[in-house]
Amino acid sequence: MQLTEQEVEAILGEMRERGGTAWRGGSRCNTTYSFSEGRYRRADFDEGHVEEFAIAEDEVRRAIAGEPQAFLPLLRAPHHRLLRAALAAGDRGAARAHLRASLAWGDRLDQGAVLDAFLAWPEARPTPEVVALAREKLSSFTAWHVWMDATGWDRSPENGRRGVAFVDGLVELAGRAPGWSQARASFHELAGDPAAALADLEAEVAEAAARGAEAPEHVRERLARLRAKGGA
């Protein structure tokens, strides 16, 4: 992948004007690029030891050229800000437009495909491949991450209620995949409704029992913890 000069300038502008940072490397050794106090900066982390340096723009440009994927979140950032505002306003059309603009630089963990299907539903039916992705997100609890990433990890009760609607939309378009209740219960808790969270988990356990099966272990464990707290 080779970024255009316009894209490189957009990355540098996001760093200077919005405080954007780029990170590359692993959990034990990594490098972060940022801009503060009028200078570009590089912080090298190595097994708990951190060294920070003021660097020239040319070094940042070389880093972008050497590993452009690490800087793609900075290209997506302006579109993500507009996406968050549109989701908060309930404007699905605008949200979908901003989402699709951000996907020009790739779809992290297929989250964009699932969110796009939700925003287009029910006017447009998803492909079988996207239905499978949505079911996987419901089963693995990563439906929670799809919505929270899209909304900037807004932990307000209002966003919890919007998250419940998101899970409901995925269930409508993809069906109740095993584990569906986990994300819905978490959004109900975020919305300040632990009784509804408990009811979600109990519903999935009852559905599984009616089929002569057991709900996933993580659902049963979550239900036991909520019951131990009295649903609060």
ABEGO torsion letter per residue (X at the ends): XBBBAAAAAAAAAAAAAAGBBBBBEBAABBBBBBBBGGBBBBBBBBGGBBBBBBBBAAAAAAAAAABAAAAAAAAAAAAAAAAAAAAAAGBAAAAAAAAAAAAAAEBBGGAAAAAAAAAAOAABBBBAAAAAAAAAAAAAGAAAAAAAAAAGGBABAAAAAAAAAAAAAAAAAAEBBBGAAAAAAAAAAAAGBAAAAAAAAAAAAAAAAAAGBBBBAAAAAAAAAAAAAGGX
